[in-house]
Amino acid sequence: MTPAARLQAAIEIVDEVVAAARAGGAAADTLIARYFKTRRYAGSKDRRAVRDLAYAAIRRAGELPANGRAALIGLVEQRPELAELFNGAPNCPNPIGEEQAAPAGIAPAWLAAKLAATLSADELPALLERAPLDLRINRLKATREAIAVALPEAVPGALAPDALRLPEGTRVETLPVFEQGLVEVQDEGSQLVAAACKAAPGMIVIDLCAGAGGKTLALAAAMTGQGRLIACDVDRPRLSRLAPRAERAGATFIETRLLDGGREDLALTDLVGEADVVLIDAPCSGTGTWRRNPEARWRLTPERLDRLRGMQAHVLKLGAPLVKPGGRLVYAVCSLLDEEGSAQIDTFLSANSGWKAIDPLVAGHMHGAGRRLTPSQDDTDGFFIAALERAC
């Protein structure tokens, strides 16, 4: 592909991303994979160049752009050399006329204002930088020493004890240590959420919003395969992805429970007052993960944020009775909006006596009744993490 043809391909991809953001369709990485699946003529260098152009345009545009062309014309402001590629040749974009370029920004105006109220101006740009590639050593199968020999290029994480950082572009899925289940791909901040649970062998631990089980597997490693670990979710397709991951990781003692949305408590009655630890990795806006999914900020609306806040309050109410006296409830969101993080915990503590906040980590920075991790200060995804202890 010529450079101009690559630019046209990026425009077409961003067109699809914009349409999906409006309609609630697939994520950008899925759309990019589909795009190239039907264009086998594009080599690896072409695919990489097109992907980089598309994501650069997505990251730059704070508001949802009118279309992919507007987004890429906007990118010309940062990369003037792209202007000459709008040349009108076959399979290339037409010359730039009197057109409106997508404006640059961190996020849609209503959302940028919320973030500016809790983050400094210097911290905001880091939300859209490219994310690093982090691994977690699976202590069920491996040691740090063994992985250090197998992956000499990996750098130990600065915050989580089992975190490793690989060079950008490493094809993790082809590495023998990944195929053998010795490591898992997991952001260092996500590893710290699991670490805040203080899970130990012999405990009863519940991952109430387990999804595909990334944090469940980290909990399994901390428990060394001993005790009860119950992974719950209302999303059958996501929860079904845990079983093959657990088998590869050697975490075969994990139990799964599919919950009926709105009637989740019916499937949890036998666990009331039994759990040493309940982890609530609550559904949220994902404002802390824009480095990986920058188009997600185009999908969020005030109405959707309100629904998410209601869901967060609901799962807190659902999870709290499962904790035994003296046990721990860990609440986490990959969001940097206070209304999803510190405010939720403040509301819970005000409405529920017999609980106290305890410092969940030594990493990050105290924020309300918990700790916050940010891309700018911690070089992790953004998280709010709180740990609550139930009175004996």
Secondary structure as GFF3:
##gff-version 3
##sequence-region A 1 392
A	DSSP	alpha_helix	3	23	.	.	.	ID=ss1
A	DSSP	alpha_helix	28	37	.	.	.	ID=ss2
A	DSSP	alpha_helix	44	60	.	.	.	ID=ss3
A	DSSP	alpha_helix	68	75	.	.	.	ID=ss4
A	DSSP	three_ten_helix	80	85	.	.	.	ID=ss5
A	DSSP	alpha_helix	109	116	.	.	.	ID=ss6
A	DSSP	three_ten_helix	124	128	.	.	.	ID=ss7
A	DSSP	beta_strand	133	137	.	.	.	ID=ss8
A	DSSP	alpha_helix	144	150	.	.	.	ID=ss9
A	DSSP	beta_strand	155	156	.	.	.	ID=ss10
A	DSSP	beta_strand	163	166	.	.	.	ID=ss11
A	DSSP	three_ten_helix	172	174	.	.	.	ID=ss12
A	DSSP	alpha_helix	176	179	.	.	.	ID=ss13
A	DSSP	beta_strand	183	185	.	.	.	ID=ss14
A	DSSP	alpha_helix	188	195	.	.	.	ID=ss15
A	DSSP	beta_strand	204	207	.	.	.	ID=ss16
A	DSSP	alpha_helix	214	222	.	.	.	ID=ss17
A	DSSP	beta_strand	228	233	.	.	.	ID=ss18
A	DSSP	alpha_helix	236	240	.	.	.	ID=ss19
A	DSSP	alpha_helix	242	249	.	.	.	ID=ss20
A	DSSP	beta_strand	254	258	.	.	.	ID=ss21
A	DSSP	three_ten_helix	264	267	.	.	.	ID=ss22
A	DSSP	three_ten_helix	269	271	.	.	.	ID=ss23
A	DSSP	beta_strand	275	281	.	.	.	ID=ss24
A	DSSP	three_ten_helix	287	289	.	.	.	ID=ss25
A	DSSP	alpha_helix	296	299	.	.	.	ID=ss26
A	DSSP	alpha_helix	302	319	.	.	.	ID=ss27
A	DSSP	three_ten_helix	320	322	.	.	.	ID=ss28
A	DSSP	beta_strand	323	333	.	.	.	ID=ss29
A	DSSP	alpha_helix	342	351	.	.	.	ID=ss30
A	DSSP	beta_strand	355	358	.	.	.	ID=ss31
A	DSSP	beta_strand	365	367	.	.	.	ID=ss32
A	DSSP	beta_strand	370	373	.	.	.	ID=ss33
A	DSSP	alpha_helix	375	378	.	.	.	ID=ss34
A	DSSP	beta_strand	383	390	.	.	.	ID=ss35
###
